Amino acid sequence: MNKIFKTIGLSLMSVLAMTFAACSPEDFDGANQGGQPSVAGLTEGVDYLVSVDQSTNFVTFKLLTPGLYPIWGIDGKTTTDPGYRKFYAMEGDYSYSLKVGNANGVSDGEITGSFHIDETRYDFTPFLQKLTNGETKEWRIYASKKAHMGCGPYANPTEWWAANANDKANNGIYDDRITFTMPTDIKSAKGEYTYSPGDDGLIFVNKGVSHYPNQDPNNDYDAVENPMTSTYGFDYNVDEDVIMLTLPAGTLFPYMADDSQFDKGSTFRVIDITNKTMTLALDLDGISWQLILINGADEASAKEFDPDMVNWADVNSPLNLGAPYNTKGELTLWWATYGWNPTSDDNPSILPVTSYKDGVYTITTTSGGNEAWQGQCSMICPITIEAGAYYDFSIDLNSSVDKENVTFKFCQGNNDDNAIVAEVGNVRVKAGDNKIRYAKRVAASGFTEGKLMFDFGFREPGETYKISNIIIQKHNPK
């Protein structure tokens, strides 16, 4: 389900590379204009094929002309697959474009065409019932839920940052309301959508969004907005087995993450939906934003297991699976400074001064930073983690300063997405001794090598941190 369908650019480059490689110096004379291919004279059904199987809603796109490769433009994506096949869930009219290429280049012109799908072949009724209650349902950002906002890679859209409860209480987002109305005709794949900025009349906007003038490009901001009525759409992505929820260009949402939402609209992946809550992912170029919404009163929250109710193993006990981390004696460092330039790859002088003695790792910063992941200190050790099992974590951290945004993460050694704990920028420490503890955290997958990492990306030069007494154990409640 969680895979990205990307054929733009790289696929074209790969095909070009293979085509060039197939030409010997004797038969390839460069991409001269005279040898550039043309779409003139290409006829559908003879030179290329767009074939709709109305019994399955699969459409096949195929170039039949020898010596050329296709560059299909289909639903906003580009593919050079010579026999591309796609499922369309919804009845309606769809368009495509076709350019052709060979060793001499790509055609200047393109062919455009359209095709029709006769019948919707996906039952959206259960989804729409939850979304609208069969009539109209109001939703809001689930402020009291951890990770109600977050960002990260496609596969884990809260890996880089996850909001704590009421994290954005000072911004104009939590009183915003949106409503979805049941479509009168499901086959139209459209229903009525309304947005209200709430009593404060403000919408929350990501830094860098230029739609509202005179804003600081380096900070998130609130903007004045009015209520609006629009439409919403829905579709099914068979490649990823996921329903997509769409808003047209210019449609407002409680969080506007990118200019493209104003210019092109928003397409949300429906990660999960119940009668009470809905988890969406807005997939943009290089980043995905998670948003959790709720209707009505908050759910009764499931409190995290209290670390004080755990029987903690001694650091030297055989029950401490994390013992190898106490004796490894070295840290793997990757650091960056303000604006991510330079990084330690380019300039090792920004790295901290580190030492190890008697189970204590000491880190003293020599440079500043202002974002998560700009001060990564990690170690990979052998450890047996069982899928579906629960684990407890305890680490001593002595800090020379008060700090509210340290990151702690424990994940598979070479798979940063497979994390049991990922507290990104959420660890708060005081000057002096701190115990960093998490209890009853479940392992989604098993592994035999684990990465333990602290990140001190938000920092000033001259700060000192000491890490010791690392305990990782099977969950052991009192």
C-alpha positions in Angstrom: 0.0 0.0 0.0 2.8 2.4 0.9 4.7 2.8 -2.3 5.3 5.9 -4.4 4.5 5.7 -8.1 7.0 7.9 -9.8 8.0 7.7 -13.4 8.7 11.4 -14.1 12.2 12.3 -15.1 14.2 9.3 -13.9 12.3 6.9 -16.2 12.9 9.2 -19.1 16.5 9.6 -18.3 16.9 5.8 -18.0 15.3 5.2 -21.4 17.4 7.9 -23.0 20.5 6.3 -21.5 19.7 2.9 -22.7 18.9 4.2 -26.2 22.1 6.1 -26.4 24.1 3.1 -25.2 22.6 0.9 -27.9 24.1 3.1 -30.6 27.6 2.5 -31.7 30.0 5.4 -32.7 29.4 4.4 -36.3 25.6 4.7 -36.4 24.9 7.6 -33.9 25.7 11.1 -35.1 24.2 13.1 -32.2 20.8 14.6 -31.5 20.7 16.6 -34.7 17.5 18.4 -35.6 17.1 16.5 -38.8 16.8 13.2 -37.0 14.5 14.4 -34.3 11.3 12.3 -34.2 7.8 13.8 -34.9 4.3 12.9 -33.9 3.0 14.1 -37.3 1.2 11.3 -39.1 0.9 9.0 -36.1 -2.5 7.5 -36.1 -4.4 5.9 -33.1 -5.0 2.3 -33.7 -2.2 2.0 -36.2 0.9 3.7 -34.7 -0.2 3.8 -31.0 -3.0 2.3 -29.0 -5.2 3.6 -26.1 -7.5 0.6 -25.4 -10.2 0.6 -22.7 -11.5 -2.6 -21.3 -14.9 -1.5 -20.1 -15.5 -4.9 -18.3 -12.5 -4.2 -15.9 -11.9 -0.5 -16.3 -8.2 -1.1 -17.2 -6.8 1.1 -19.9 -3.7 0.1 -21.9 -1.4 2.7 -23.5 1.0 1.2 -26.1 3.2 2.7 -28.8 3.3 0.4 -31.9 5.9 2.3 -34.0 9.4 0.6 -34.2 12.4 2.7 -33.4 10.5 5.1 -31.1 9.8 5.1 -27.4 6.7 6.7 -25.9 6.4 9.5 -23.3 2.9 9.3 -22.1 1.3 12.0 -20.0 -1.4 10.4 -17.9 -3.2 11.9 -14.9 -0.4 14.4 -14.2 2.3 11.7 -14.3 4.8 10.8 -17.1 5.7 7.2 -18.1 7.9 5.7 -20.8 6.6 2.2 -20.2 6.0 0.8 -23.7 2.9 -1.1 -22.5 1.5 0.9 -19.6 -1.7 -0.3 -18.0 -3.8 1.6 -15.5 -7.1 1.0 -13.6 -9.7 3.7 -13.4 -12.2 3.3 -10.6 -14.6 6.1 -11.6 -16.9 6.6 -14.5 -16.0 9.7 -16.6 -13.9 11.2 -19.3 -10.1 11.2 -19.0 -7.3 12.7 -21.1 -3.8 11.8 -22.1 -0.8 13.1 -24.1 1.9 11.4 -26.1 5.3 12.5 -27.2 7.8 10.2 -28.9 11.6 9.9 -28.7 14.6 8.2 -30.2 18.4 8.5 -30.1 18.1 12.0 -31.7 15.8 13.5 -29.1 12.2 14.0 -28.2 9.4 15.3 -30.5 8.5 19.0 -30.2 4.9 18.3 -30.6 2.5 16.0 -28.8 -0.7 14.1 -29.5 -3.5 14.7 -27.1 -6.6 12.5 -26.7 -9.3 11.3 -24.4 -11.2 8.2 -23.5 -14.3 7.4 -21.5 -14.9 5.0 -18.6 -18.5 3.8 -18.7 -19.0 2.5 -15.1 -17.7 3.1 -11.6 -16.2 -0.1 -10.3 -15.4 0.7 -6.7 -18.0 0.9 -3.8 -17.3 4.2 -2.0 -20.4 3.9 0.1 -18.7 2.7 3.3 -16.1 5.5 3.1 -18.7 8.2 2.3 -20.9 7.0 5.2 -18.0 7.6 7.6 -17.1 10.9 6.0 -20.6 12.4 5.9 -22.8 10.2 8.1 -25.0 9.9 5.1 -25.8 13.6 5.2 -23.3 16.3 6.4 -20.6 15.8 9.0 -18.3 18.5 10.6 -14.6 17.7 11.2 -11.8 19.5 13.1 -8.1 19.0 13.7 -7.8 16.5 16.7 -5.8 18.9 18.9 -5.5 16.6 21.9 -4.2 13.7 19.9 -0.4 13.3 19.6 0.7 13.4 16.0 -2.4 15.3 14.9 0.0 17.1 12.7 3.3 15.8 11.5 5.6 15.4 8.6 8.0 12.8 7.2 8.7 10.6 4.2 5.8 9.0 2.3 6.0 5.7 4.2 6.0 7.4 7.7 4.5 11.0 7.5 5.3 11.7 11.2 9.0 10.5 11.3 10.6 14.0 11.0 8.1 15.8 13.3 5.0 14.9 15.2 2.9 17.5 17.1 2.3 17.0 20.8 -1.2 17.6 22.2 -2.3 21.2 21.6 1.1 22.0 20.1 -0.3 24.8 17.9 -2.7 26.3 20.5 -1.2 29.8 19.7 -2.0 29.4 16.0 -5.3 29.8 14.1 -6.0 26.1 13.5 -7.9 24.4 16.3 -11.1 26.3 15.9 -11.3 25.8 12.2 -14.1 23.6 10.9 -14.7 21.7 7.7 -17.8 19.8 6.5 -18.4 17.1 3.9 -21.9 16.5 2.5 -23.0 13.2 1.0 -23.0 13.4 -2.8 -26.4 13.2 -4.5 -24.8 11.1 -7.2 -21.8 8.9 -6.1 -20.8 8.3 -9.7 -20.1 12.1 -10.0 -17.4 11.6 -7.4 -18.2 15.1 -6.0 -19.8 16.4 -2.9 -20.2 19.8 -1.2 -17.3 20.9 1.1 -17.3 24.0 3.4 -14.5 25.6 5.3 -14.7 28.0 8.3 -11.7 29.7 9.9 -13.5 29.7 13.3 -14.1 32.6 15.7 -10.6 34.0 15.2 -11.0 34.2 11.5 -7.5 32.8 11.0 -6.0 30.0 8.9 -2.6 28.3 9.7 -0.1 28.4 6.9 3.3 26.8 6.5 6.5 28.8 6.2 7.5 29.5 2.6 3.9 29.7 1.3 3.7 32.9 -0.7 0.0 33.1 -1.3 -0.4 35.7 1.4 1.8 38.7 0.9 4.4 40.2 3.3 5.0 37.1 5.3 8.2 35.9 6.9 9.4 33.1 4.6 11.2 31.4 7.5 8.3 30.9 9.9 4.8 29.5 10.0 2.1 32.1 10.2 -1.6 32.8 10.6 -3.5 34.6 7.8 -7.0 36.2 7.8 -9.6 34.2 5.9 -13.3 34.0 5.3 -15.6 31.0 5.2 -16.0 29.3 1.8 -17.9 26.7 0.0 -16.3 24.4 -2.5 -16.5 20.7 -3.6 -14.6 17.6 -2.7 -13.7 14.6 -4.9 -12.7 11.0 -4.2 -11.0 8.2 -6.1 -9.4 4.9 -5.6 -5.7 4.2 -6.3 -5.5 0.5 -7.1 -1.7 0.5 -7.1 -1.6 1.4 -3.5 -5.0 0.2 -2.3 -6.0 3.5 -0.9 -8.8 6.0 -1.3 -7.9 9.5 -2.3 -9.7 12.6 -1.2 -9.3 15.7 -3.3 -10.0 19.5 -3.0 -9.9 21.7 -6.1 -7.5 24.6 -6.6 -8.1 27.5 -4.2 -10.0 25.4 -1.6 -9.0 26.2 2.0 -8.1 23.6 4.6 -7.2 24.2 8.3 -3.5 23.8 7.4 -2.1 25.0 4.1 1.3 23.4 3.7 2.2 24.5 0.2 1.5 27.0 -2.6 0.3 24.0 -4.8 -2.8 23.7 -2.6 -3.9 27.2 -3.8 -2.7 26.7 -7.4 -3.5 23.0 -8.1 -5.6 21.8 -5.2 -5.0 19.2 -2.5 -4.9 15.4 -2.9 -5.0 13.5 0.5 -4.3 9.8 1.0 -6.9 8.4 3.4 -4.7 6.4 5.7 -7.5 5.6 8.1 -11.2 6.6 8.7 -13.7 5.6 11.3 -17.0 7.1 12.2 -15.1 9.3 14.7 -11.6 10.0 13.3 -9.9 10.4 10.0 -6.1 10.3 9.3 -5.0 12.0 6.1 -1.6 12.3 4.3 -0.9 15.2 2.0 1.9 13.9 -0.3 4.0 16.7 -1.8 7.4 16.7 -3.5 9.8 15.1 -1.0 7.6 15.4 2.0 4.3 14.1 3.3 2.1 15.8 5.9 -0.1 13.9 8.3 -3.3 15.4 9.7 -5.7 13.7 12.1 -9.3 15.0 12.3 -12.1 14.2 14.6 -15.8 15.0 14.7 -17.7 15.7 17.9 -16.1 15.4 21.4 -12.7 14.0 21.9 -12.3 10.3 22.3 -11.3 9.0 25.7 -7.5 9.0 25.4 -5.5 5.9 25.9 -2.8 7.0 28.4 0.7 5.8 27.6 2.0 3.2 30.0 3.6 4.8 33.1 7.3 4.1 33.2 7.1 4.2 37.0 5.0 1.1 36.8 7.8 -0.9 35.2 10.2 -3.3 36.9 13.4 -1.9 35.5 16.4 -4.3 35.0 19.8 -3.4 36.3 22.0 -1.9 33.6 24.3 -5.0 34.0 21.5 -7.6 34.2 21.2 -10.3 31.5 17.6 -8.9 31.1 19.1 -5.6 29.7 19.0 -6.2 25.9 20.6 -2.8 25.5 23.8 -3.7 27.3 26.0 -3.6 24.1 25.2 0.1 23.7 26.8 0.8 27.1 30.1 -0.7 26.0 30.3 0.2 22.3 32.4 3.2 23.1 32.0 5.2 19.9 29.3 7.3 18.3 28.5 7.8 14.6 28.0 11.5 14.0 26.2 13.5 11.3 25.7 17.2 12.0 24.6 20.3 10.2 24.4 24.0 11.0 21.8 26.7 10.4 20.3 26.3 6.9 21.8 22.8 6.6 25.0 24.4 5.2 27.6 23.2 5.9 27.1 19.6 7.0 29.7 17.5 8.7 30.2 15.7 5.4 31.7 18.9 3.9 33.1 20.5 7.1 34.0 18.1 10.0 34.9 21.1 12.2 31.2 21.5 13.0 31.2 18.1 14.7 31.1 18.0 18.5 34.0 16.9 20.7 33.1 13.4 22.0 34.7 11.0 24.5 33.8 7.7 26.2 34.8 6.4 29.6 33.3 3.9 32.0 30.0 3.6 30.1 29.5 7.4 29.7 29.4 9.1 26.3 30.3 12.8 26.5 29.3 15.2 23.8 30.3 18.9 23.7 28.9 21.1 20.9 31.2 23.3 18.9 28.6 24.7 16.5 25.0 25.9 16.5 21.9 24.5 14.9 18.2 25.3 14.7 16.3 22.2 13.4 15.8 18.6 14.2 18.3 16.1 12.7 21.1 18.6 12.6 22.9 16.9 15.5 22.6 13.2 15.1 24.6 10.9 17.5 23.9 7.2 16.9 25.2 3.7 17.5 24.2 0.4 15.9 24.5 -2.7 18.0 23.3 -6.3 17.8 20.0 -6.8 19.6 17.1 -9.2 19.1 13.8 -7.5 18.7 10.6 -9.6 18.2 7.7 -8.4 16.0 4.6 -7.6 18.1 6.5 -7.7 21.4 6.5 -4.7 23.8 9.7 -3.0 25.1 10.8 -0.5 27.8 13.6 2.0 27.3 15.5 3.9 30.0 18.6 6.2 29.4 20.3 8.6 31.6 21.0 12.0 30.0 22.9 14.7 31.8 22.6 18.1 30.2 24.5 21.3 30.8 21.4 23.4 29.7 17.6 23.2 29.8 16.4 21.9 26.5 12.9 21.3 25.1 13.5 19.8 21.7 15.9 16.9 21.9 15.1 13.8 19.7 15.3 10.2 20.8 14.9 7.4 18.4 15.3 3.6 18.4 14.8 1.8 15.1 16.2 -1.0 13.0 19.8 -0.7 12.3 19.7 0.2 8.6 16.0 1.0 8.3 15.2 4.4 9.9 11.5 3.9 9.0 11.0 0.9 11.3 11.1 2.8 14.6 9.8 1.5 18.0 10.4 5.0 19.5 10.6 8.2 17.5 10.3 11.2 19.7 11.3 13.8 17.2 12.0 17.1 19.0 9.7 16.1 21.8 12.2 15.2 24.6 12.4 17.8 27.2 15.4 17.9 29.6 16.5 20.1 32.4 20.0 21.2 33.2 21.5 18.3 35.3 20.4 14.6 35.4 17.5 13.3 33.5 16.0 9.9 33.0 14.6 9.4 29.4 12.0 6.6 29.7 9.4 5.0 27.5 7.4 1.9 28.4 5.4 -0.7 26.6 6.4 0.4 23.1 5.5 -2.2 20.5 7.8 -3.4 17.7 6.0 -3.6 14.4 8.7 -5.7 12.9 11.5 -7.9 14.2 15.2 -7.3 13.7 18.6 -8.3 15.0 20.4 -5.0 14.8 19.2 -1.7 16.3 20.1 1.9 16.0 19.9 4.1 19.1 20.1 7.8 18.4 19.9 11.1 20.2 19.7 14.3 18.1 20.8 17.7 19.4 19.9 19.7 16.3 18.6 22.7 18.4 21.8 23.9 20.1 24.4 26.5 20.8 28.2 26.0 20.9 29.5 24.9 24.3 26.6 22.7 25.4 27.6 19.3 27.0 25.5 16.1 27.1 26.4 12.9 28.8 24.6 9.6 27.9 24.8 6.5 30.1 23.0 3.6 31.7 21.2 2.5 28.6 18.5 -0.1 29.3 16.3 -1.8 26.7 14.2 -4.7 28.0 11.1 -6.7 27.3 8.2 -4.9 28.8 8.1 -5.9 32.5 5.1 -4.2 34.4 4.9 -4.2 38.2 
